[in-house]
Structures are given as structure tokens and as C-alpha cells.
Amino acid sequence: MVTKYPFLFTLLGLVLAIVFVWYFSDIVIYVLVSAVLSVMGHPLVNLFDKIRIRNWGFPRGLSAFLTLMVIIALFSGFIWFIVPLISDQARIISQIDTRQVVEYFQEPLDKFQKFLIRYDIIQSGETIHSSLENQLSSAISMVNFSLLFKNLINATGSFFIGIFSVLFLTFFFLKNSSMLSNFIILLVPEKYEQEIRHIFKKMNYLLSRYFLGLLGELVSMITLLTIGLTVLGIKNALIIGFIGGLMNIIPYLGPVIGAIIGTIIGMTTALSFGMYDSVVLIGFEVVAVFVVCNLIDNILLQPLIYSNVVKAHPVEIFLVIIMAGSLAGIPGMILAIPGYTVLRIIAKEFLGKMRLVRKLTEKL
């Protein structure tokens, strides 16, 4: 029956797979996150495997466990590092005297209001003073809920279930690097087994290089931004540099978002300290630091990661990111490069005779 109607059963299997992914989307996300963590952790597992104490070596399970502990320590350190910074920034912003800010900038606001009225953007009877003060007060009130995320975590058990599931799966993926590939092989015809194994081998190699390279880029950008802002005397340079560097995980659009957030943090911090006459200058200084650091990133760091690491042309990568962004927004842009890398590997293995595929995958 299956051999008589192969296309029908293939289509049915595809539909069932899509339904499964949609219905059990949480589980699929846990598996994908665990797979990414295991890909990043495999080099460390292999390093632990090479350790020898006389004639005794680390068992694979112990190497996987130690690697998982390192991953947990890194994420715990991240939380321990970022939460106090956010709390301090929330406290600083909450100290802004909104009425005093509005009064200080009353003259430029009056000129801006006349400009808006002249071009019929607002009505002549409206004022932007009270509106601006209300917006600032509202923003500060929102900042006072800095513990909202913590309270949300404490209120829901699904978060902890997700963490446990990811850690559990990551351990076994680290212990047995072929576990996921063996499961996938069970779902495809036996004649494609060698191709699937070769695909997973190539995927592990390229994606591990990509994720480790991306991590190196984030650390480099955080360092560059923090140093540049500190040299110019910008307060809270560390949190601005951290957020700006972290936003670089979003290709092309991330630096713009990071610069906007960083400028807002820098200017609001200046307002909280009563440095009204320096607010505009500080905004320009933050933007200048972001421009210089991102030029360094675009010239030196990104070509190394987005082109050399995944073995694709920069124009090719740019088009893929833009298309993924138009389809799925920022999440699509983040997943564009690893997703495109996987598709190229699969295409080379099964469609290698096509000229277009040969051209796109010639460096793989």
C-alpha cells in the first residue's frame, strides 16, 4: 500500500508532522533549545573527554554533567550580573523629577509646540507640556515594576517545568551527540540513512562554529561599547554596553535597537542626576560610540562570523536575513543564518546535481 501510493503517504506524514509540531509546540521548543545548547557544549564535552588522570579518563556521562554545570553557571552568572544593573537603573530613573524636567525644557517645548500647531499636527488648544509630563510619569511608574519578571516566574510553574525539561534533554544530548540524529533517522526511509548522518555531522560542525563565533562577537561588542562609554564618562556605561552588545544577536536591526535603548538610558540617567544641560550632548556621545563600535563590528567581526564561519557570501546572508525578517520579524532574523545553514546542508546532500544548489553550497 505504501509503495503503491508513496506521494500520498509522504504528504500524510508531512501533515501529521506539522500538526504534531503545532500541538506540542512547547515540547518542540524545549528540544530545539536543548539541541542548540548541546551543539555549543559539545566542544567542552570533548575537552573533558581528553582529560587523563594516570590511566583514568572522564566517563562520557561525567563530561556531559560537568559541561551542563558550566552552562548553568554561565546562565546563573548572567542573571546575577544583569538583575542588579536593571534594578539600579530602575531606581535611578524613578528619581527623575518630571515636573522640574518639563519646566527646564519649557522654552524648547514651546517652540516645538508652535511648530506642531503651524503644520496642523496638533490643535491650537492642545499643549504638549502636560502630555510629556504624563508620559514621563507613566514610564517611570512602569520602571518601578522592575520585579515584575521575578514575580511572574514565581507565579507560574510552566517556567520551571521548561527549565527542567531543557536541562534534562541537554544532558542526554551532550552525553550522546547522535541521539537526536538517530531519532530522525527512524522517521526517514532506510536508504537515506547515510545522507542524514552526514547532514547532522556537517550541521554540528558549522552550527557549533557559528554559535561560538556569535558568543565571541557579543562579548567583544559589550567590551567595546563599555570601554568607549566609560572613556567619555557616560554613567551606567556597563548596562548600556551590555544591552547594546546583546542586541547584536539581531542582525542589522539589532545595533539600531541597542543604540536607541542605550541613548534613552544615558539621557534618562543624566536627567535623574539633574544634568539637564548635558542631556543632548550625552545622547550624541552614546550614539557616536555605537556608530564607531558597530563600524568595527561590520568591518571585522560580522564578516568572520556570518560569512566565513557558515561559508556563505555576505550578500547571500543579507538577503536571507531580510527575507526571514519579512516573514517572521525579529525571531526570523535571529534564526535566519542557522536555519539557512541547515537548509544548504540538506540541499547539498539531496539536490547536489542542481546548478543553483551547487553554486550556493560550493564552499560547504
C-alpha positions as CSV (number, residue, x, y, z in Angstrom):
1,M,0.0,0.0,0.0
2,V,2.8,2.4,1.0
3,T,4.8,1.6,-2.2
4,K,1.7,1.9,-4.3
5,Y,0.9,5.5,-3.2
6,P,4.3,6.9,-1.9
7,F,3.4,10.6,-2.6
8,L,0.1,10.3,-0.6
9,F,1.8,8.7,2.4
10,T,4.6,11.2,2.3
11,L,2.1,14.1,2.2
12,L,0.1,12.5,5.1
13,G,3.3,12.1,7.1
14,L,4.2,15.7,6.5
15,V,0.7,16.9,7.6
16,L,1.0,14.8,10.8
17,A,4.4,16.2,11.5
18,I,3.1,19.8,11.1
19,V,0.2,19.0,13.4
20,F,2.5,17.5,16.0
21,V,4.8,20.5,15.9
22,W,1.9,22.9,16.3
23,Y,0.1,21.0,19.0
24,F,3.2,20.2,21.0
25,S,5.0,23.5,20.2
26,D,6.3,23.8,23.8
27,I,8.0,20.4,23.6
28,V,9.5,21.2,20.2
29,I,10.9,24.5,21.6
30,Y,12.4,22.6,24.6
31,V,14.1,20.1,22.1
32,L,15.4,22.9,19.9
33,V,16.8,24.9,22.8
34,S,18.4,21.8,24.2
35,A,19.8,20.9,20.8
36,V,21.4,24.4,20.4
37,L,22.9,24.2,23.9
38,S,24.3,20.7,23.2
39,V,25.8,21.9,19.9
40,M,27.6,24.7,21.8
41,G,28.6,22.4,24.6
42,H,30.0,19.5,22.6
43,P,33.5,21.1,22.2
44,L,33.7,21.3,26.0
45,V,32.5,17.7,26.4
46,N,35.2,16.6,24.0
47,L,37.7,18.6,26.0
48,F,36.7,16.9,29.2
49,D,36.9,13.5,27.5
50,K,40.6,14.1,26.7
51,I,41.5,14.7,30.4
52,R,43.5,11.8,31.8
53,I,44.5,11.3,35.4
54,R,47.1,8.5,35.1
55,N,45.2,5.7,33.4
56,W,41.7,7.0,34.3
57,G,39.7,9.2,31.9
58,F,36.4,11.0,32.4
59,P,33.4,8.9,31.5
60,R,31.1,10.5,28.9
61,G,28.3,11.0,31.4
62,L,30.7,12.9,33.8
63,S,31.9,15.0,30.9
64,A,28.3,15.8,29.9
65,F,27.4,16.6,33.5
66,L,30.4,18.9,34.0
67,T,29.6,20.7,30.8
68,L,25.9,21.1,31.9
69,M,27.2,22.6,35.2
70,V,29.3,25.1,33.2
71,I,26.3,26.1,31.2
72,I,24.2,26.5,34.3
73,A,26.9,28.5,36.0
74,L,27.2,30.8,32.9
75,F,23.4,31.5,32.8
76,S,23.3,31.9,36.6
77,G,26.2,34.4,36.4
78,F,24.3,36.2,33.7
79,I,21.2,36.6,35.9
80,W,23.3,37.6,38.9
81,F,25.0,40.2,36.8
82,I,22.1,41.7,34.9
83,V,19.4,41.9,37.6
84,P,21.2,44.3,39.9
85,L,22.1,46.5,36.9
86,I,18.4,46.7,35.9
87,S,17.3,47.3,39.5
88,D,19.8,50.1,39.9
89,Q,18.7,51.7,36.6
90,A,15.1,51.5,37.6
91,R,15.9,53.2,40.9
92,I,17.8,55.9,39.1
93,I,15.0,56.6,36.6
94,S,12.4,56.6,39.3
95,Q,14.2,59.6,40.9
96,I,13.6,61.9,37.9
97,D,11.6,65.0,38.9
98,T,9.2,65.1,36.0
99,R,7.8,68.5,36.8
100,Q,11.3,70.0,37.0
101,V,12.3,68.4,33.7
102,V,9.3,69.9,32.0
103,E,9.9,73.3,33.5
104,Y,13.6,73.3,32.5
105,F,12.7,72.4,28.9
106,Q,9.7,74.7,28.7
107,E,11.2,77.1,26.1
108,P,12.2,74.5,23.5
109,L,8.9,72.7,24.2
110,D,7.0,75.9,23.4
111,K,8.9,76.3,20.2
112,F,8.2,72.7,19.3
113,Q,4.5,73.2,20.1
114,K,4.3,76.2,17.8
115,F,5.9,74.1,15.1
116,L,3.3,71.3,15.6
117,I,0.4,73.8,15.6
118,R,1.8,75.6,12.4
119,Y,1.7,72.3,10.5
120,D,-1.6,71.2,12.0
121,I,-0.1,68.2,13.7
122,I,-1.8,69.2,17.0
123,Q,-4.8,71.6,17.6
124,S,-4.1,75.2,18.8
125,G,-5.8,74.5,22.1
126,E,-3.6,71.5,22.9
127,T,-0.4,71.5,24.9
128,I,2.5,69.1,24.9
129,H,3.6,70.1,28.4
130,S,1.0,68.1,30.3
131,S,1.2,65.2,27.8
132,L,5.0,64.9,28.1
133,E,4.8,65.0,31.9
134,N,2.1,62.3,31.9
135,Q,4.2,60.2,29.6
136,L,7.3,60.6,31.7
137,S,5.4,59.7,34.9
138,S,3.8,56.7,33.2
139,A,7.2,55.5,32.0
140,I,8.7,55.9,35.5
141,S,5.7,54.0,37.0
142,M,6.4,51.2,34.6
143,V,10.0,51.1,35.6
144,N,9.0,50.7,39.3
145,F,7.7,47.3,38.3
146,S,11.3,46.0,37.8
147,L,10.4,43.0,39.9
148,L,7.5,42.1,37.6
149,F,9.6,39.4,35.7
150,K,10.6,37.9,39.0
151,N,7.1,37.8,40.3
152,L,5.9,36.3,37.1
153,I,8.4,33.5,37.4
154,N,7.3,32.8,40.9
155,A,3.7,32.7,39.9
156,T,3.9,30.1,37.1
157,G,5.1,26.6,37.3
158,S,5.5,26.3,33.5
159,F,8.7,28.2,33.6
160,F,10.3,25.8,36.0
161,I,9.0,22.8,34.0
162,G,10.6,24.3,30.9
163,I,13.9,24.9,32.7
164,F,13.9,21.3,34.0
165,S,13.0,19.9,30.6
166,V,15.7,21.8,28.8
167,L,18.4,20.8,31.3
168,F,17.2,17.2,31.3
169,L,17.3,17.0,27.5
170,T,20.5,18.9,27.2
171,F,22.3,16.4,29.4
172,F,21.4,13.5,27.3
173,F,22.1,15.3,24.1
174,L,25.6,16.2,25.5
175,K,26.1,12.6,26.6
176,N,25.0,11.1,23.3
177,S,25.6,13.5,20.4
178,S,23.9,11.2,18.0
179,M,20.7,10.7,20.0
180,L,18.7,13.3,18.0
181,S,20.1,12.2,14.7
182,N,19.3,8.6,15.5
183,F,15.7,9.6,16.3
184,I,15.3,11.5,13.0
185,I,16.8,8.5,11.1
186,L,14.0,6.3,12.4
187,L,11.5,8.6,10.7
188,V,13.0,8.6,7.2
189,P,13.4,5.7,4.7
190,E,16.4,3.5,5.4
191,K,18.0,4.2,2.1
192,Y,18.7,7.8,3.2
193,E,20.4,6.9,6.5
194,Q,23.9,7.7,5.3
195,E,22.8,11.1,3.9
196,I,21.0,12.0,7.2
197,R,24.1,11.1,9.3
198,H,26.3,13.2,7.0
199,I,23.9,16.1,7.3
200,F,23.9,16.0,11.1
201,K,27.7,15.7,11.2
202,K,28.1,18.8,9.0
203,M,25.4,20.7,10.9
204,N,27.1,20.1,14.3
205,Y,30.4,21.3,12.8
206,L,29.1,24.5,11.2
207,L,26.5,25.4,13.9
208,S,28.9,25.0,16.7
209,R,31.3,27.3,14.9
210,Y,28.5,29.8,14.3
211,F,27.2,29.9,17.9
212,L,30.6,30.1,19.5
213,G,31.6,32.8,17.0
214,L,28.3,34.7,17.8
215,L,29.1,34.4,21.5
216,G,32.6,35.8,20.8
217,E,31.0,38.7,18.9
218,L,28.6,39.6,21.7
219,V,31.4,39.6,24.3
220,S,33.6,41.8,22.0
221,M,30.8,44.3,21.4
222,I,29.9,44.5,25.1
223,T,33.5,45.2,25.9
224,L,34.0,47.8,23.1
225,L,30.8,49.7,24.0
226,T,31.5,49.6,27.7
227,I,35.1,50.9,27.2
228,G,34.0,53.6,24.8
229,L,31.2,54.9,27.0
230,T,33.4,54.8,30.1
231,V,36.1,56.8,28.4
232,L,33.6,59.5,27.6
233,G,32.3,59.5,31.2
234,I,28.8,58.2,30.5
235,K,27.2,56.9,33.7
236,N,25.8,53.4,33.6
237,A,28.2,52.5,30.8
238,L,28.2,48.9,31.8
239,I,24.4,48.3,31.4
240,I,24.3,50.4,28.2
241,G,27.2,48.4,26.7
242,F,25.7,45.1,27.9
243,I,22.3,45.8,26.3
244,G,23.8,47.2,23.2
245,G,26.1,44.2,22.8
246,L,23.2,41.8,23.5
247,M,21.1,43.4,20.8
248,N,23.7,42.5,18.2
249,I,22.2,39.0,18.2
250,I,19.6,40.5,15.9
251,P,21.4,41.0,12.5
252,Y,21.5,44.5,11.1
253,L,18.5,45.8,13.1
254,G,19.9,44.9,16.5
255,P,22.6,47.7,16.6
256,V,19.9,50.3,15.9
257,I,17.7,49.0,18.7
258,G,20.6,48.8,21.0
259,A,21.6,52.4,20.2
260,I,18.1,53.7,20.8
261,I,17.8,51.9,24.2
262,G,21.3,53.0,25.1
263,T,20.6,56.6,24.3
264,I,17.4,56.6,26.3
265,I,19.2,55.1,29.3
266,G,22.1,57.6,29.1
267,M,19.8,60.6,28.8
268,T,17.3,59.5,31.5
269,T,20.3,58.8,33.8
270,A,21.5,62.4,33.2
271,L,18.0,63.7,33.9
272,S,17.9,61.8,37.2
273,F,21.1,63.5,38.3
274,G,19.8,66.9,37.3
275,M,22.3,67.2,34.4
276,Y,19.8,68.9,32.2
277,D,22.3,71.0,30.2
278,S,24.2,67.8,29.2
279,V,21.3,65.6,28.2
280,V,21.6,66.3,24.4
281,L,25.4,66.0,24.4
282,I,25.2,62.7,26.3
283,G,22.7,61.4,23.7
284,F,25.1,62.3,20.9
285,E,28.1,60.7,22.7
286,V,26.2,57.5,23.2
287,V,25.2,57.4,19.5
288,A,28.8,58.2,18.4
289,V,30.1,55.3,20.5
290,F,27.6,52.9,19.0
291,V,28.4,54.1,15.5
292,V,32.1,53.6,15.9
293,C,31.8,50.2,17.6
294,N,29.3,48.9,15.0
295,L,31.7,50.0,12.2
296,I,34.3,47.8,13.9
297,D,31.8,45.1,14.1
298,N,30.7,45.3,10.5
299,I,34.2,45.5,9.2
300,L,36.0,42.9,11.4
301,L,33.6,40.8,13.4
302,Q,30.5,40.1,11.3
303,P,32.3,39.1,8.1
304,L,34.2,36.5,10.2
305,I,31.0,35.1,11.7
306,Y,28.3,35.5,9.2
307,S,30.4,34.7,6.1
308,N,33.5,32.7,6.9
309,V,32.0,30.6,9.7
310,V,28.9,29.5,7.8
311,K,30.7,29.6,4.5
312,A,28.3,31.9,2.6
313,H,28.7,35.1,0.7
314,P,27.8,38.4,2.7
315,V,25.2,39.4,0.1
316,E,23.6,36.0,0.3
317,I,23.5,36.2,4.1
318,F,22.0,39.8,3.9
319,L,19.2,38.7,1.5
320,V,18.4,35.7,3.6
321,I,18.1,37.8,6.8
322,I,15.9,40.4,5.1
323,M,13.5,37.7,3.7
324,A,13.4,35.9,7.1
325,G,12.7,39.2,8.8
326,S,9.8,40.0,6.4
327,L,8.3,36.5,7.1
328,A,8.8,36.2,10.9
329,G,10.0,39.6,12.2
330,I,12.9,39.7,14.7
331,P,12.7,36.0,15.6
332,G,13.1,35.2,11.9
333,M,16.1,37.4,11.6
334,I,17.7,35.7,14.6
335,L,17.1,32.2,13.3
336,A,17.8,33.1,9.6
337,I,21.5,32.2,9.5
338,P,21.4,28.9,11.4
339,G,18.2,27.9,9.5
340,Y,19.7,28.8,6.2
341,T,22.9,26.9,7.0
342,V,20.8,23.7,7.8
343,L,18.8,24.1,4.5
344,R,22.0,24.5,2.5
345,I,23.5,21.3,4.0
346,I,20.3,19.4,3.3
347,A,20.1,20.8,-0.3
348,K,23.7,19.8,-1.0
349,E,23.1,16.3,0.2
350,F,19.8,15.6,-1.7
351,L,19.8,18.2,-4.6
352,G,23.5,18.5,-5.3
353,K,23.0,17.9,-9.0
354,M,21.2,21.2,-9.5
355,R,23.5,24.1,-10.7
356,L,22.0,26.6,-8.3
357,V,22.4,24.3,-5.3
358,R,26.0,23.5,-6.4
359,K,26.8,27.2,-6.6
360,L,25.2,28.1,-3.2
361,T,26.9,25.2,-1.4
362,E,30.2,25.1,-3.2
363,K,32.1,26.1,0.0
364,L,30.4,23.6,2.3
